[in-house]
Amino acid sequence: MNTTRDITFDIMKGIGILLVIIGHLGYGYGLLIPIIYTFHMPLFFIVSGHFYKQKNPVDLLVRDLKLLIVPYLLVSFLSMMYGLTISIIQHEPRKFYYWLNALLYADTPSGDNGPLWFLLAMFWCRQIYNFLNVYIIKVKFCLAIIVTLLFVVVIKFMPLNYNYCCFIVGISCMFYYMIGHLINRLRTRINYFFIGLIMIIGCICVYLSLGVDMKSLSFNCIPVNVLAAISVTYLIYIISSKLKEDSTIGFRLAWLGRMSLAVFCIHTLCFRVIPFDRLILVVVPQVSNWVLHSSVLLLHIIISILFCKWAERNKILRNVFSLS
C-alpha cells in the first residue's frame, strides 16, 4: 500500500475551513455566502467518507470520543464559562442557563451550540455508518439504498425538536459520508466524461440550491442540492490537485487542512464569545459595514493561524486536536 500522503485532501480541507469562516462572517458579500452554504459542510463529510475503513465499533467509538467529543466539550465548556461570567456581571441567570443547555443538549430549542453542531453530527455519522456496515448490511448496494432513504426521511419527516446532540442531523450527514466512501471504492470504474458532465450540470444547480442549511435540514430540492454539493466538492478536488504542485499556496493550504479541527474550534469559540465588530467600532467608529465585516473575517483567520502555530508546540493542545 502506498503510504505517501496525498495532500490533495488536506488542501481541500484547508479551502473548506476557510469557507466555513467566510460563511459565518462574510456578511455583505452578496450571493457568496448562500453559494458557500450549498457545499462547504458536505465537502467535509465527503472527504471523511473517502477515507472510511470498516472498524471495530468500540475502537472507532474510543477514537472519535477523543477526536471529536473532547474538542466539543472543551469549546462548549469555555463558552459556558463565558455565559456564567456574563450572567454574573449582568445579574441575569437565564443567560447562563442558555449556555449550559447548549453544552448539555446541543442543538435543541433549549440551547444552540452554534457551529459545534458539526462535531456532534460527524460523531454520530461515523458511528452509525460503521455500525451499519459491520453488523447490519453486508451488501454495499443495499447500504447505499438504506442510507439514502434515511437521508430523505430525516429531511422530510423528522422534526428538529428531537435533534438532541445533533443525532438527527448526524443521520442525514451519513449520505454525504457514504458518497465519499463510494467514490473511493469505485474510483477505478469512474467514467470521467460522465463525471465532468455531471459537474457542469451540478455547478448550474448551485444557483438553484441557494438557501441550503444542513444544520437545520433546510433543503429546497434534494436532488438539485445533492448534485450541487457533490459537483462543487469535485471541482475543489480538481483545484486542490493542481494546487498541490505549488510549493507555497498548496502547502500552506495543506497545513491549514491538517489543522482544520483546531481552526474550527478556535474560530467557533471566537465566533460565540468575542464581539470583534464592537471592538473594532470602539477603535474606528466610522467604518463601512463591508470593511467592518472584512476586518472581523481577517482577524478570525489570523487568530486561527496563530492558535494553530501555538497548538503545534503545545503538548496538551497537540493531543486534544490530534495534531501529528
N, C-alpha and C positions, 0 to 999 in steps of 0.2 A: 504494500500500500504506500502511496506517495505521502510522505509526512511533511512535505513543503507546504507552508501556509499560503493559501491563496488570499491575498489582501483585497481582492475584489469585493468580497463580502464585508470586510472591515470598512472599506471606503463607502459601501452602500449604507452601513450603519452610521458612519460619520456624516454623510449627507442627510440621512434620516433624522439624526438627533438635532442637527442644525435646523431642519424644517420643523421639528417639534417646537423648538424655542421660538422660531418665527411665527408659527401657528398660534402660539399662546400670546405673543406680544406685538405682532405686526399689525396693529390697528391702523386703519387709514391707508392700507396697501391695496385697496380695491379688491379685485377678484382673486388676488394671490392667496389669501387665507382660505376661502372656500375651496380653491383648487387643491391646496395642500391637504385639506381635510379629506379629500377623496381617496388618498392613497398613503399618507405618511404612517398611520398606525398599521394598516395591513402589511406594509413593507416589512416591519419588524417581525410580524408573525410568519410571513412567508420565508424570510431569511432564517428564522429559528427552526421552522419546519424542515427547511432544506437540509439541516444537519441532524435531523432526528434519527436515532437508532434505538431499536427496541431495548428496554432496560428492565431490570427487576424493579417493580413499582416501589418497593421500600427504599432501594438505593436512590431512585430518582426523587422520591419524597424528601429524603435526607439532604440530597444535593440542592434541590430547589428551595427548601426551607432556608438554607444558608445563602443561596444565590439571590433569591427574590424576597423572601419574607423578612429576613433580618434587615436589609436596607429599608423595606417598607416600614417596619416597626421603628427603626431609628429615626427616619424623617417624620413619621407621624408623632412620635414621642416629642421630638424637638418642636414640632408645630403645636402640640398640646401644651407644652411649657410656655410657648408664646401666648396661647389663648388664656392660660392661667394668669400670666403677668398682666395682660390687658384687662382681664376681668377684675383683678385686684385693684389696678390703677383706676379703672372707671366704675368700680363698685357695681358691676353687672355680672352676676354669676352665670346668667344664661349664655354668655359668650363662651365661658369655659365649657359648659355642657355641650355646646355645639362642637367644639374641637375634640372633646372626649368621645362623643358619639361618632365623630369622623374616624377616630382611631379604632373604636370597638366594633362599629358596624359598617364602616367603609361607605360604599355608595348607596345608601338608603335615604329616604326623605329626612331622617333624623340627623344626618351629618354627611357632608360632601368632603371626600378626601382629595378632591382636585385631580391633578394629573396622575396621582398614585394609583388610580384605578388600573393602570396598565400593568403594574407589577402583580397585582392580585389576579387579573384576568389571564396573564401569561402563566401564572402558577397553576390555576385551575385547568387551563387549556392543555398544558403539558401533562398534568397528572391524568386527566380523563382520557385524552387521546392515547396515551401509553397504556392505560388500563384496558381500553377497548381493544387495542392492538395485541396485547398479551393474552388476555383472558376470554374476551367475548367474541370477536370477529376475526377469524383466521384468513378469510378471503379478502384481499385488498380492495377488490372492486366493490364488495359489499360494505366494507368500511367507508369507502368514499360516499356511497349512497346514504348510509346512516348519518354520517357527519353532515352531509348536505341537507338532509331532511331536518336534522336538529337545528341547523343554521336558519332555515326558513321558518320552522315552528317557533323558535325563540323570538325571532324578529317580529313575526306576525301576531303571536298569541300570548307571549309571556310578559306580564306587567313588571315594570321596573321596581314596583313596591317590594318585590320579593328578591331583589338583586343584592342580597346580603353578601358582603365581602366580594362583590363583583362576580359571584358564581355564575349567574345567568349570562353576563357579558362574556365570561371566560368560555362558556359552552359555544356561544356564537363565533368566537375568535378561532375555534378549532378548524373552521372551514378554511381560513387562510393558511393556518398551520399545515393542514392537510395538502393544500395546493403546493406549498414549498416542498413537502415530503414527496409528493408525486412527481414534481418537476425533476427532483434529484434522481428518483428511481427510473424515470422514463427519458432522461436527457439524451441517451444514445439513439432513441427512436423518434426524436422530435423532428418534424418537418419544418425547417426554419423559414421557408417561404410562407407556410401557413401561419407560423408564429408572427412573422412580420406583418402579414395582412391583419391578423387579429390585433396586433399592437397599434396599427394605424387606426383601425375602427375603434379600438378602446380609447385611444387618446382623444378621438372625437367625442366619445361618451363622457369624458371628463366634464365637459361643459354641462351635459345633461345631469350630471351627478352632484352638482353644487348643492351643499346643504347636508351632505352625509356626515354623521357623527356616530362612530362606533360605540362610544361610551353610553349614549342614550338610545342605542339601537335605532337610530334615525336613518332609514334607507328609503329614498323616494321611488326607486325602481331596482329591485335586487339584481337582475341580470346585467343591467347597464352599470350599476355601481360596482359590481364584482369585476366586470370586464375592464372598467376604467382603472381600478386599483391594480389589477394584475398587469395591465399593459404599461402603466407608468412605472411600476416596480421593475418590469423587464427593461424599460428604457433606461432607468437608473443603473441597472446591471450593465447595460452596454456602455454607458458613460463611465461607470466605475472601472470596467475592464480596460478602457482606454487610459483613464487617469492613473492606473497602477504603473504605467510606464513612465510617469512623470515623477522624478525624484524629489520634487518639492511639494506641489499641491497634493499629489496622490498619497505620498507617505504621511503627510500631515493629517489628511482626512482619515487615513487608515488608523493612525494613532488615536484620533478622536473617536473613531468607531470602536476601538478596543476599550476606550474609556467611557463608552456611551452610558453604562449603568451609573457611574459616578457623576457624569454630566447631568443625566436625567434627575438624579436625586438632589444635587445641589441647586439645579435650576428650579426644581419643584419647591424646595424649601424657600428660596429667594422669592419665587412667584407667589407663595402663600403668605409670607410674613413680612417682607421688606417692601415698603411703598417707595420704590425708586422714583416714580414720577413725581411724588410730592417732594422728595429730597432735592430733585433737580430744580423744581419750581422755586424752592427756597433759595437756591443759589442763583438761578437765572429766571426771574419771574416772567419776563416777556420772551416767550419762545413759542413757535408754531407747534401744533399738535403732531405734525409729521416729524419734526426734529425731535420733539419730546419722546415719541414712541421709538424712534430710531436710536436715540441715546439709551433708553432703557434696554432695548434689544442688545445693543453693543455691550452694555455693562454686564448683562447676563452671560453673554458669550465669553467676555474677558474673565469674569469671576469663575465661570465653569472651567476654563483652561487653567487658571492659576490653582484652583482647587485640585484638579487632576494632577498637576505637577507636584503639589504637596502630597497628595494621596500616594503617588508612586514612591515617595521617600518615607512614608509613614507606615510602619509595620501593621498597626491596627487597621488603618483605613485600607491598606492593600488587601488585608484579609477580609474585611467587611464587603468590599466591592469586587473581590475575586480578581484582582489585577495581577497578571502574570509578569 
